[in-house]
Amino acid sequence: MIDFIVALITSALAGTGVGGGGLLVIYLTLVKNMEQLRAQGINIAFFIAGSLASMPLHIWKRHINFPLVFFIGILGAAGSVLGALLAESISVVLVQKAFGVMLAASGVKTLFAKVKK
């Protein structure tokens, strides 16, 4: 039951743009004791499902710049393939530390960011 609640909360956060996927990886690795790379794979599938579900609303509200999405989508796909290959060839501990550093840096930036009016 707790897994369903966590999935609902992280998907709601992801829908707001907060980055619920990062929270899902933390939950899967720390609470469920899942290995990092497996948790990241589940997170990617989870992210795709949530993105597809929220896409019609964002299209309807005209929040999507399609030419920009096309351009960064190509770069994102290439970077994702490179990252997946790299993650398989480096130690899991290094992947975990890199994830932790990026998460901490994102949190610090968010804490000290100026609020836009």
KEVEX-991880 format. One line per field, with one value per atom (N, C-alpha, C, O): atom name; x negated, y, z; residue in one letter; residue number from 1. Coordinates in nm, 3 decimals, always signed. Example, Ala and Ser with C-alpha at 12.3 -4.5 7.8 and 13.67 -1.06 7.14 Angstrom:
<recs>
atom: c(N / CA / C / O / N / CA / C / O)
east: c(-1.319 / -1.230 / -1.320 / -1.424 / -1.285 / -1.367 / -1.290 / -1.341)
north: c(-0.569 / -0.450 / -0.330 / -0.332 / -0.225 / -0.106 / +0.003 / +0.114)
up: c(+0.780 / +0.780 / +0.780 / +0.846 / +0.708 / +0.714 / +0.787 / +0.804)
type: c(A / A / A / A / S / S / S / S)
seq: c(1 / 1 / 1 / 1 / 2 / 2 / 2 / 2)
</recs>
This chain:
<recs>
atom: c(N / CA / C / O / N / CA / C / O / N / CA / C / O / N / CA / C / O / N / CA / C / O / N / CA / C / O / N / CA / C / O / N / CA / C / O / N / CA / C / O / N / CA / C / O / N / CA / C / O / N / CA / C / O / N / CA / C / O / N / CA / C / O / N / CA / C / O / N / CA / C / O / N / CA / C / O / N / CA / C / O / N / CA / C / O / N / CA / C / O / N / CA / C / O / N / CA / C / O / N / CA / C / O / N / CA / C / O / N / CA / C / O / N / CA / C / O / N / CA / C / O / N / CA / C / O / N / CA / C / O / N / CA / C / O / N / CA / C / O / N / CA / C / O / N / CA / C / O / N / CA / C / O / N / CA / C / O / N / CA / C / O / N / CA / C / O / N / CA / C / O / N / CA / C / O / N / CA / C / O / N / CA / C / O / N / CA / C / O / N / CA / C / O / N / CA / C / O / N / CA / C / O / N / CA / C / O / N / CA / C / O / N / CA / C / O / N / CA / C / O / N / CA / C / O / N / CA / C / O / N / CA / C / O / N / CA / C / O / N / CA / C / O / N / CA / C / O / N / CA / C / O / N / CA / C / O / N / CA / C / O / N / CA / C / O / N / CA / C / O / N / CA / C / O / N / CA / C / O / N / CA / C / O / N / CA / C / O / N / CA / C / O / N / CA / C / O / N / CA / C / O / N / CA / C / O / N / CA / C / O / N / CA / C / O / N / CA / C / O / N / CA / C / O / N / CA / C / O / N / CA / C / O / N / CA / C / O / N / CA / C / O / N / CA / C / O / N / CA / C / O / N / CA / C / O / N / CA / C / O / N / CA / C / O / N / CA / C / O / N / CA / C / O / N / CA / C / O / N / CA / C / O / N / CA / C / O / N / CA / C / O / N / CA / C / O / N / CA / C / O / N / CA / C / O / N / CA / C / O / N / CA / C / O / N / CA / C / O / N / CA / C / O / N / CA / C / O / N / CA / C / O / N / CA / C / O / N / CA / C / O / N / CA / C / O / N / CA / C / O / N / CA / C / O / N / CA / C / O / N / CA / C / O / N / CA / C / O / N / CA / C / O / N / CA / C / O / N / CA / C / O / N / CA / C / O / N / CA / C / O / N / CA / C / O / N / CA / C / O / N / CA / C / O / N / CA / C / O / N / CA / C / O / N / CA / C / O / N / CA / C / O / N / CA / C / O)
east: c(-0.082 / +0.000 / -0.086 / -0.054 / -0.196 / -0.283 / -0.343 / -0.364 / -0.371 / -0.426 / -0.329 / -0.371 / -0.200 / -0.100 / -0.093 / -0.078 / -0.103 / -0.099 / -0.222 / -0.211 / -0.339 / -0.462 / -0.452 / -0.492 / -0.400 / -0.384 / -0.291 / -0.319 / -0.182 / -0.087 / -0.150 / -0.136 / -0.219 / -0.281 / -0.392 / -0.398 / -0.480 / -0.590 / -0.539 / -0.596 / -0.433 / -0.379 / -0.311 / -0.320 / -0.245 / -0.185 / -0.293 / -0.278 / -0.402 / -0.513 / -0.577 / -0.611 / -0.593 / -0.651 / -0.561 / -0.610 / -0.431 / -0.336 / -0.345 / -0.312 / -0.390 / -0.407 / -0.544 / -0.570 / -0.631 / -0.764 / -0.867 / -0.980 / -0.829 / -0.920 / -1.031 / -1.141 / -1.006 / -1.106 / -1.080 / -1.169 / -0.959 / -0.921 / -1.002 / -1.014 / -1.057 / -1.137 / -1.258 / -1.293 / -1.323 / -1.436 / -1.395 / -1.468 / -1.276 / -1.224 / -1.195 / -1.213 / -1.150 / -1.123 / -1.252 / -1.254 / -1.360 / -1.489 / -1.534 / -1.582 / -1.518 / -1.557 / -1.474 / -1.528 / -1.344 / -1.257 / -1.298 / -1.310 / -1.318 / -1.350 / -1.484 / -1.498 / -1.583 / -1.715 / -1.724 / -1.784 / -1.666 / -1.680 / -1.577 / -1.609 / -1.453 / -1.346 / -1.332 / -1.318 / -1.335 / -1.315 / -1.446 / -1.445 / -1.559 / -1.692 / -1.719 / -1.780 / -1.672 / -1.691 / -1.825 / -1.866 / -1.892 / -2.018 / -1.992 / -1.887 / -2.090 / -2.076 / -2.035 / -1.941 / -2.104 / -2.075 / -1.935 / -1.868 / -1.892 / -1.757 / -1.653 / -1.552 / -1.678 / -1.587 / -1.579 / -1.472 / -1.692 / -1.693 / -1.614 / -1.545 / -1.624 / -1.546 / -1.397 / -1.320 / -1.356 / -1.215 / -1.171 / -1.060 / -1.257 / -1.226 / -1.202 / -1.111 / -1.282 / -1.265 / -1.130 / -1.058 / -1.094 / -0.964 / -0.850 / -0.751 / -0.865 / -0.767 / -0.752 / -0.641 / -0.866 / -0.867 / -0.797 / -0.720 / -0.823 / -0.759 / -0.608 / -0.534 / -0.561 / -0.417 / -0.353 / -0.248 / -0.415 / -0.362 / -0.365 / -0.272 / -0.471 / -0.482 / -0.375 / -0.314 / -0.353 / -0.249 / -0.111 / -0.026 / -0.089 / +0.042 / +0.065 / +0.178 / -0.040 / -0.022 / -0.040 / -0.006 / -0.092 / -0.118 / +0.005 / -0.005 / +0.121 / +0.238 / +0.275 / +0.312 / +0.264 / +0.296 / +0.197 / +0.237 / +0.070 / -0.030 / -0.014 / -0.037 / +0.023 / +0.049 / +0.171 / +0.168 / +0.276 / +0.400 / +0.375 / +0.432 / +0.290 / +0.260 / +0.148 / +0.107 / +0.100 / -0.005 / -0.134 / -0.194 / -0.174 / -0.297 / -0.418 / -0.530 / -0.397 / -0.505 / -0.550 / -0.470 / -0.679 / -0.741 / -0.794 / -0.905 / -0.717 / -0.751 / -0.884 / -0.957 / -0.920 / -1.053 / -1.166 / -1.264 / -1.153 / -1.254 / -1.256 / -1.363 / -1.138 / -1.129 / -1.196 / -1.265 / -1.175 / -1.236 / -1.388 / -1.456 / -1.442 / -1.587 / -1.647 / -1.741 / -1.593 / -1.650 / -1.617 / -1.688 / -1.509 / -1.476 / -1.582 / -1.617 / -1.633 / -1.740 / -1.865 / -1.926 / -1.901 / -2.018 / -1.995 / -2.086 / -1.874 / -1.842 / -1.848 / -1.895 / -1.799 / -1.804 / -1.949 / -1.985 / -2.031 / -2.173 / -2.242 / -2.317 / -2.217 / -2.276 / -2.229 / -2.305 / -2.103 / -2.049 / -2.114 / -2.145 / -2.133 / -2.201 / -2.344 / -2.390 / -2.413 / -2.550 / -2.554 / -2.639 / -2.462 / -2.457 / -2.427 / -2.485 / -2.335 / -2.303 / -2.423 / -2.450 / -2.495 / -2.616 / -2.724 / -2.791 / -2.740 / -2.839 / -2.805 / -2.894 / -2.678 / -2.636 / -2.666 / -2.693 / -2.662 / -2.691 / -2.840 / -2.879 / -2.925 / -3.069 / -3.141 / -3.261 / -3.071 / -3.135 / -3.075 / -2.971 / -3.141 / -3.095 / -2.961 / -2.932 / -2.882 / -2.752 / -2.770 / -2.689 / -2.875 / -2.902 / -2.923 / -2.873 / -2.995 / -3.017 / -2.886 / -2.862 / -2.801 / -2.670 / -2.587 / -2.524 / -2.588 / -2.513 / -2.565 / -2.486 / -2.697 / -2.754 / -2.723 / -2.692 / -2.732 / -2.699 / -2.553 / -2.521 / -2.465 / -2.322 / -2.302 / -2.227 / -2.369 / -2.357 / -2.408 / -2.346 / -2.521 / -2.577 / -2.482 / -2.457 / -2.428 / -2.336 / -2.208 / -2.156 / -2.159 / -2.038 / -2.064 / -1.981 / -2.179 / -2.213 / -2.233 / -2.186 / -2.301 / -2.322 / -2.190 / -2.170 / -2.100 / -1.968 / -1.891 / -1.825 / -1.901 / -1.835 / -1.890 / -1.813 / -2.022 / -2.084 / -2.043 / -2.011 / -2.045 / -2.004 / -1.859 / -1.827 / -1.773 / -1.632 / -1.615 / -1.535 / -1.689 / -1.678 / -1.716 / -1.656 / -1.816 / -1.868 / -1.823 / -1.869 / -1.734 / -1.685 / -1.591 / -1.514 / -1.598 / -1.506 / -1.371 / -1.364 / -1.266 / -1.131 / -1.094 / -1.106 / -1.049 / -1.006 / -0.863 / -0.779 / -0.836 / -0.699 / -0.627 / -0.511)
north: c(-0.120 / +0.000 / +0.126 / +0.224 / +0.122 / +0.239 / +0.269 / +0.385 / +0.165 / +0.186 / +0.265 / +0.352 / +0.237 / +0.309 / +0.456 / +0.545 / +0.480 / +0.617 / +0.695 / +0.809 / +0.631 / +0.695 / +0.724 / +0.832 / +0.629 / +0.651 / +0.768 / +0.849 / +0.777 / +0.887 / +1.022 / +1.119 / +1.027 / +1.153 / +1.195 / +1.311 / +1.101 / +1.138 / +1.175 / +1.262 / +1.110 / +1.146 / +1.283 / +1.359 / +1.315 / +1.448 / +1.555 / +1.660 / +1.528 / +1.624 / +1.638 / +1.748 / +1.526 / +1.532 / +1.612 / +1.685 / +1.599 / +1.675 / +1.824 / +1.902 / +1.866 / +2.009 / +2.058 / +2.179 / +1.967 / +2.006 / +2.004 / +2.047 / +1.956 / +1.954 / +1.851 / +1.871 / +1.746 / +1.642 / +1.523 / +1.475 / +1.475 / +1.361 / +1.236 / +1.148 / +1.228 / +1.111 / +1.094 / +0.981 / +1.204 / +1.195 / +1.141 / +1.065 / +1.180 / +1.128 / +0.979 / +0.906 / +0.935 / +0.792 / +0.711 / +0.604 / +0.760 / +0.690 / +0.682 / +0.578 / +0.790 / +0.790 / +0.688 / +0.611 / +0.685 / +0.589 / +0.445 / +0.360 / +0.420 / +0.283 / +0.236 / +0.119 / +0.325 / +0.283 / +0.278 / +0.186 / +0.376 / +0.381 / +0.298 / +0.232 / +0.301 / +0.230 / +0.086 / -0.007 / +0.068 / -0.065 / -0.140 / -0.255 / -0.076 / -0.137 / -0.188 / -0.293 / -0.115 / -0.152 / -0.096 / +0.012 / -0.168 / -0.117 / +0.008 / +0.022 / +0.097 / +0.228 / +0.222 / +0.289 / +0.141 / +0.137 / +0.082 / +0.128 / -0.015 / -0.068 / +0.038 / +0.054 / +0.110 / +0.217 / +0.326 / +0.379 / +0.358 / +0.459 / +0.410 / +0.489 / +0.283 / +0.228 / +0.235 / +0.273 / +0.199 / +0.209 / +0.355 / +0.386 / +0.444 / +0.586 / +0.638 / +0.718 / +0.592 / +0.637 / +0.591 / +0.669 / +0.465 / +0.416 / +0.492 / +0.526 / +0.519 / +0.595 / +0.736 / +0.787 / +0.798 / +0.933 / +0.939 / +1.032 / +0.841 / +0.838 / +0.827 / +0.900 / +0.738 / +0.721 / +0.850 / +0.891 / +0.912 / +1.037 / +1.150 / +1.230 / +1.156 / +1.262 / +1.247 / +1.345 / +1.124 / +1.101 / +1.137 / +1.186 / +1.111 / +1.142 / +1.293 / +1.339 / +1.370 / +1.515 / +1.593 / +1.711 / +1.530 / +1.599 / +1.665 / +1.780 / +1.599 / +1.666 / +1.798 / +1.894 / +1.803 / +1.926 / +2.037 / +2.151 / +2.003 / +2.103 / +2.150 / +2.267 / +2.060 / +2.099 / +2.192 / +2.295 / +2.155 / +2.233 / +2.374 / +2.472 / +2.385 / +2.516 / +2.589 / +2.698 / +2.530 / +2.588 / +2.619 / +2.725 / +2.526 / +2.541 / +2.482 / +2.490 / +2.423 / +2.350 / +2.424 / +2.454 / +2.453 / +2.512 / +2.395 / +2.347 / +2.351 / +2.230 / +2.237 / +2.138 / +2.348 / +2.352 / +2.333 / +2.264 / +2.395 / +2.378 / +2.235 / +2.177 / +2.177 / +2.038 / +1.943 / +1.850 / +1.966 / +1.881 / +1.889 / +1.787 / +2.011 / +2.030 / +1.968 / +1.890 / +2.003 / +1.950 / +1.802 / +1.730 / +1.755 / +1.613 / +1.527 / +1.421 / +1.574 / +1.501 / +1.496 / +1.390 / +1.611 / +1.615 / +1.532 / +1.464 / +1.538 / +1.460 / +1.310 / +1.235 / +1.268 / +1.125 / +1.078 / +0.972 / +1.156 / +1.120 / +1.116 / +1.023 / +1.216 / +1.220 / +1.106 / +1.054 / +1.067 / +0.957 / +0.824 / +0.743 / +0.802 / +0.679 / +0.678 / +0.577 / +0.789 / +0.799 / +0.777 / +0.704 / +0.838 / +0.822 / +0.679 / +0.630 / +0.613 / +0.473 / +0.383 / +0.293 / +0.406 / +0.326 / +0.355 / +0.264 / +0.481 / +0.520 / +0.461 / +0.415 / +0.463 / +0.411 / +0.262 / +0.214 / +0.190 / +0.046 / +0.018 / -0.090 / +0.115 / +0.089 / +0.149 / +0.128 / +0.223 / +0.278 / +0.214 / +0.149 / +0.232 / +0.166 / +0.224 / +0.342 / +0.139 / +0.180 / +0.288 / +0.380 / +0.278 / +0.377 / +0.515 / +0.615 / +0.521 / +0.648 / +0.704 / +0.824 / +0.616 / +0.660 / +0.716 / +0.821 / +0.648 / +0.695 / +0.830 / +0.919 / +0.845 / +0.972 / +1.084 / +1.196 / +1.056 / +1.158 / +1.200 / +1.319 / +1.103 / +1.132 / +1.219 / +1.316 / +1.183 / +1.259 / +1.402 / +1.495 / +1.419 / +1.553 / +1.638 / +1.754 / +1.581 / +1.657 / +1.693 / +1.803 / +1.600 / +1.626 / +1.735 / +1.823 / +1.728 / +1.830 / +1.967 / +2.067 / +1.971 / +2.098 / +2.159 / +2.280 / +2.075 / +2.122 / +2.178 / +2.281 / +2.110 / +2.156 / +2.289 / +2.377 / +2.303 / +2.429 / +2.542 / +2.652 / +2.517 / +2.620 / +2.662 / +2.781 / +2.564 / +2.594 / +2.675 / +2.768 / +2.639 / +2.711 / +2.858 / +2.944 / +2.886 / +3.022 / +3.098 / +3.209 / +3.039 / +3.106 / +3.220 / +3.211 / +3.325 / +3.437 / +3.401 / +3.341 / +3.439 / +3.410 / +3.510 / +3.631 / +3.457 / +3.543 / +3.586 / +3.508 / +3.711 / +3.762 / +3.769 / +3.809)
up: c(+0.000 / +0.000 / +0.000 / -0.067 / +0.077 / +0.083 / -0.054 / -0.088 / -0.133 / -0.267 / -0.354 / -0.431 / -0.342 / -0.421 / -0.378 / -0.462 / -0.249 / -0.198 / -0.246 / -0.289 / -0.238 / -0.285 / -0.434 / -0.479 / -0.512 / -0.656 / -0.685 / -0.773 / -0.611 / -0.631 / -0.596 / -0.670 / -0.484 / -0.441 / -0.537 / -0.578 / -0.574 / -0.664 / -0.802 / -0.868 / -0.848 / -0.979 / -0.974 / -1.070 / -0.864 / -0.849 / -0.846 / -0.908 / -0.775 / -0.773 / -0.910 / -0.952 / -0.979 / -1.114 / -1.207 / -1.293 / -1.191 / -1.273 / -1.252 / -1.341 / -1.134 / -1.107 / -1.151 / -1.148 / -1.191 / -1.234 / -1.123 / -1.144 / -1.006 / -0.893 / -0.911 / -0.859 / -0.981 / -0.998 / -0.910 / -0.839 / -0.914 / -0.832 / -0.862 / -0.777 / -0.983 / -1.020 / -0.931 / -0.895 / -0.896 / -0.806 / -0.670 / -0.607 / -0.627 / -0.501 / -0.510 / -0.413 / -0.626 / -0.644 / -0.635 / -0.574 / -0.695 / -0.686 / -0.541 / -0.497 / -0.468 / -0.326 / -0.249 / -0.169 / -0.272 / -0.205 / -0.239 / -0.151 / -0.368 / -0.410 / -0.355 / -0.319 / -0.349 / -0.302 / -0.149 / -0.094 / -0.082 / +0.064 / +0.139 / +0.237 / +0.093 / +0.164 / +0.114 / +0.194 / -0.016 / -0.074 / -0.096 / -0.141 / -0.065 / -0.081 / -0.223 / -0.241 / -0.321 / -0.460 / -0.508 / -0.465 / -0.596 / -0.649 / -0.734 / -0.796 / -0.734 / -0.797 / -0.944 / -0.985 / -1.024 / -1.167 / -1.195 / -1.287 / -1.117 / -1.135 / -1.098 / -1.167 / -0.989 / -0.947 / -1.054 / -1.081 / -1.115 / -1.222 / -1.343 / -1.407 / -1.376 / -1.487 / -1.460 / -1.549 / -1.340 / -1.303 / -1.306 / -1.351 / -1.258 / -1.258 / -1.400 / -1.423 / -1.495 / -1.634 / -1.688 / -1.751 / -1.664 / -1.711 / -1.643 / -1.707 / -1.515 / -1.438 / -1.494 / -1.508 / -1.525 / -1.579 / -1.715 / -1.742 / -1.800 / -1.932 / -1.918 / -1.985 / -1.832 / -1.813 / -1.761 / -1.810 / -1.664 / -1.610 / -1.710 / -1.717 / -1.787 / -1.889 / -1.996 / -2.037 / -2.039 / -2.140 / -2.087 / -2.161 / -1.959 / -1.899 / -1.889 / -1.908 / -1.860 / -1.843 / -1.973 / -1.979 / -2.077 / -2.204 / -2.264 / -2.307 / -2.271 / -2.332 / -2.263 / -2.330 / -2.132 / -2.060 / -2.096 / -2.118 / -2.103 / -2.137 / -2.282 / -2.312 / -2.371 / -2.510 / -2.515 / -2.581 / -2.445 / -2.443 / -2.389 / -2.439 / -2.287 / -2.228 / -2.303 / -2.263 / -2.409 / -2.494 / -2.416 / -2.433 / -2.332 / -2.254 / -2.325 / -2.274 / -2.441 / -2.507 / -2.632 / -2.721 / -2.639 / -2.756 / -2.841 / -2.816 / -2.939 / -3.013 / -3.087 / -3.086 / -3.153 / -3.216 / -3.115 / -3.143 / -2.998 / -2.894 / -2.843 / -2.822 / -2.822 / -2.774 / -2.874 / -2.833 / -3.002 / -3.104 / -3.094 / -3.095 / -3.086 / -3.080 / -2.955 / -2.963 / -2.839 / -2.715 / -2.697 / -2.627 / -2.762 / -2.757 / -2.823 / -2.773 / -2.936 / -3.005 / -2.917 / -2.900 / -2.861 / -2.773 / -2.647 / -2.599 / -2.593 / -2.474 / -2.499 / -2.414 / -2.616 / -2.649 / -2.661 / -2.610 / -2.729 / -2.743 / -2.607 / -2.578 / -2.525 / -2.392 / -2.303 / -2.222 / -2.318 / -2.238 / -2.275 / -2.188 / -2.404 / -2.448 / -2.394 / -2.341 / -2.408 / -2.358 / -2.206 / -2.157 / -2.134 / -1.989 / -1.946 / -1.850 / -2.018 / -1.985 / -2.007 / -1.927 / -2.116 / -2.143 / -2.039 / -1.992 / -2.004 / -1.905 / -1.768 / -1.696 / -1.731 / -1.601 / -1.588 / -1.478 / -1.699 / -1.695 / -1.680 / -1.635 / -1.717 / -1.716 / -1.596 / -1.581 / -1.511 / -1.391 / -1.267 / -1.274 / -1.156 / -1.033 / -0.986 / -1.005 / -0.924 / -0.871 / -0.765 / -0.756 / -0.686 / -0.582 / -0.645 / -0.593 / -0.756 / -0.824 / -0.880 / -0.873 / -0.935 / -0.985 / -0.869 / -0.884 / -0.755 / -0.639 / -0.591 / -0.558 / -0.586 / -0.540 / -0.638 / -0.597 / -0.768 / -0.868 / -0.856 / -0.863 / -0.837 / -0.818 / -0.694 / -0.697 / -0.586 / -0.461 / -0.475 / -0.425 / -0.543 / -0.563 / -0.647 / -0.614 / -0.755 / -0.840 / -0.765 / -0.779 / -0.685 / -0.606 / -0.502 / -0.483 / -0.435 / -0.336 / -0.401 / -0.348 / -0.515 / -0.585 / -0.628 / -0.618 / -0.676 / -0.716 / -0.596 / -0.607 / -0.484 / -0.362 / -0.313 / -0.274 / -0.315 / -0.271 / -0.363 / -0.317 / -0.493 / -0.590 / -0.565 / -0.569 / -0.541 / -0.515 / -0.387 / -0.383 / -0.283 / -0.156 / -0.168 / -0.103 / -0.250 / -0.258 / -0.383 / -0.407 / -0.461 / -0.582 / -0.545 / -0.449 / -0.622 / -0.602 / -0.662 / -0.769 / -0.593 / -0.639 / -0.748 / -0.730 / -0.863 / -0.973 / -0.950 / -0.906 / -0.980 / -0.962 / -1.093 / -1.097)
type: c(M / M / M / M / I / I / I / I / D / D / D / D / F / F / F / F / I / I / I / I / V / V / V / V / A / A / A / A / L / L / L / L / I / I / I / I / T / T / T / T / S / S / S / S / A / A / A / A / L / L / L / L / A / A / A / A / G / G / G / G / T / T / T / T / G / G / G / G / V / V / V / V / G / G / G / G / G / G / G / G / G / G / G / G / G / G / G / G / L / L / L / L / L / L / L / L / V / V / V / V / I / I / I / I / Y / Y / Y / Y / L / L / L / L / T / T / T / T / L / L / L / L / V / V / V / V / K / K / K / K / N / N / N / N / M / M / M / M / E / E / E / E / Q / Q / Q / Q / L / L / L / L / R / R / R / R / A / A / A / A / Q / Q / Q / Q / G / G / G / G / I / I / I / I / N / N / N / N / I / I / I / I / A / A / A / A / F / F / F / F / F / F / F / F / I / I / I / I / A / A / A / A / G / G / G / G / S / S / S / S / L / L / L / L / A / A / A / A / S / S / S / S / M / M / M / M / P / P / P / P / L / L / L / L / H / H / H / H / I / I / I / I / W / W / W / W / K / K / K / K / R / R / R / R / H / H / H / H / I / I / I / I / N / N / N / N / F / F / F / F / P / P / P / P / L / L / L / L / V / V / V / V / F / F / F / F / F / F / F / F / I / I / I / I / G / G / G / G / I / I / I / I / L / L / L / L / G / G / G / G / A / A / A / A / A / A / A / A / G / G / G / G / S / S / S / S / V / V / V / V / L / L / L / L / G / G / G / G / A / A / A / A / L / L / L / L / L / L / L / L / A / A / A / A / E / E / E / E / S / S / S / S / I / I / I / I / S / S / S / S / V / V / V / V / V / V / V / V / L / L / L / L / V / V / V / V / Q / Q / Q / Q / K / K / K / K / A / A / A / A / F / F / F / F / G / G / G / G / V / V / V / V / M / M / M / M / L / L / L / L / A / A / A / A / A / A / A / A / S / S / S / S / G / G / G / G / V / V / V / V / K / K / K / K / T / T / T / T / L / L / L / L / F / F / F / F / A / A / A / A / K / K / K / K / V / V / V / V / K / K / K / K / K / K / K / K)
seq: c(1 / 1 / 1 / 1 / 2 / 2 / 2 / 2 / 3 / 3 / 3 / 3 / 4 / 4 / 4 / 4 / 5 / 5 / 5 / 5 / 6 / 6 / 6 / 6 / 7 / 7 / 7 / 7 / 8 / 8 / 8 / 8 / 9 / 9 / 9 / 9 / 10 / 10 / 10 / 10 / 11 / 11 / 11 / 11 / 12 / 12 / 12 / 12 / 13 / 13 / 13 / 13 / 14 / 14 / 14 / 14 / 15 / 15 / 15 / 15 / 16 / 16 / 16 / 16 / 17 / 17 / 17 / 17 / 18 / 18 / 18 / 18 / 19 / 19 / 19 / 19 / 20 / 20 / 20 / 20 / 21 / 21 / 21 / 21 / 22 / 22 / 22 / 22 / 23 / 23 / 23 / 23 / 24 / 24 / 24 / 24 / 25 / 25 / 25 / 25 / 26 / 26 / 26 / 26 / 27 / 27 / 27 / 27 / 28 / 28 / 28 / 28 / 29 / 29 / 29 / 29 / 30 / 30 / 30 / 30 / 31 / 31 / 31 / 31 / 32 / 32 / 32 / 32 / 33 / 33 / 33 / 33 / 34 / 34 / 34 / 34 / 35 / 35 / 35 / 35 / 36 / 36 / 36 / 36 / 37 / 37 / 37 / 37 / 38 / 38 / 38 / 38 / 39 / 39 / 39 / 39 / 40 / 40 / 40 / 40 / 41 / 41 / 41 / 41 / 42 / 42 / 42 / 42 / 43 / 43 / 43 / 43 / 44 / 44 / 44 / 44 / 45 / 45 / 45 / 45 / 46 / 46 / 46 / 46 / 47 / 47 / 47 / 47 / 48 / 48 / 48 / 48 / 49 / 49 / 49 / 49 / 50 / 50 / 50 / 50 / 51 / 51 / 51 / 51 / 52 / 52 / 52 / 52 / 53 / 53 / 53 / 53 / 54 / 54 / 54 / 54 / 55 / 55 / 55 / 55 / 56 / 56 / 56 / 56 / 57 / 57 / 57 / 57 / 58 / 58 / 58 / 58 / 59 / 59 / 59 / 59 / 60 / 60 / 60 / 60 / 61 / 61 / 61 / 61 / 62 / 62 / 62 / 62 / 63 / 63 / 63 / 63 / 64 / 64 / 64 / 64 / 65 / 65 / 65 / 65 / 66 / 66 / 66 / 66 / 67 / 67 / 67 / 67 / 68 / 68 / 68 / 68 / 69 / 69 / 69 / 69 / 70 / 70 / 70 / 70 / 71 / 71 / 71 / 71 / 72 / 72 / 72 / 72 / 73 / 73 / 73 / 73 / 74 / 74 / 74 / 74 / 75 / 75 / 75 / 75 / 76 / 76 / 76 / 76 / 77 / 77 / 77 / 77 / 78 / 78 / 78 / 78 / 79 / 79 / 79 / 79 / 80 / 80 / 80 / 80 / 81 / 81 / 81 / 81 / 82 / 82 / 82 / 82 / 83 / 83 / 83 / 83 / 84 / 84 / 84 / 84 / 85 / 85 / 85 / 85 / 86 / 86 / 86 / 86 / 87 / 87 / 87 / 87 / 88 / 88 / 88 / 88 / 89 / 89 / 89 / 89 / 90 / 90 / 90 / 90 / 91 / 91 / 91 / 91 / 92 / 92 / 92 / 92 / 93 / 93 / 93 / 93 / 94 / 94 / 94 / 94 / 95 / 95 / 95 / 95 / 96 / 96 / 96 / 96 / 97 / 97 / 97 / 97 / 98 / 98 / 98 / 98 / 99 / 99 / 99 / 99 / 100 / 100 / 100 / 100 / 101 / 101 / 101 / 101 / 102 / 102 / 102 / 102 / 103 / 103 / 103 / 103 / 104 / 104 / 104 / 104 / 105 / 105 / 105 / 105 / 106 / 106 / 106 / 106 / 107 / 107 / 107 / 107 / 108 / 108 / 108 / 108 / 109 / 109 / 109 / 109 / 110 / 110 / 110 / 110 / 111 / 111 / 111 / 111 / 112 / 112 / 112 / 112 / 113 / 113 / 113 / 113 / 114 / 114 / 114 / 114 / 115 / 115 / 115 / 115 / 116 / 116 / 116 / 116 / 117 / 117 / 117 / 117)
</recs>
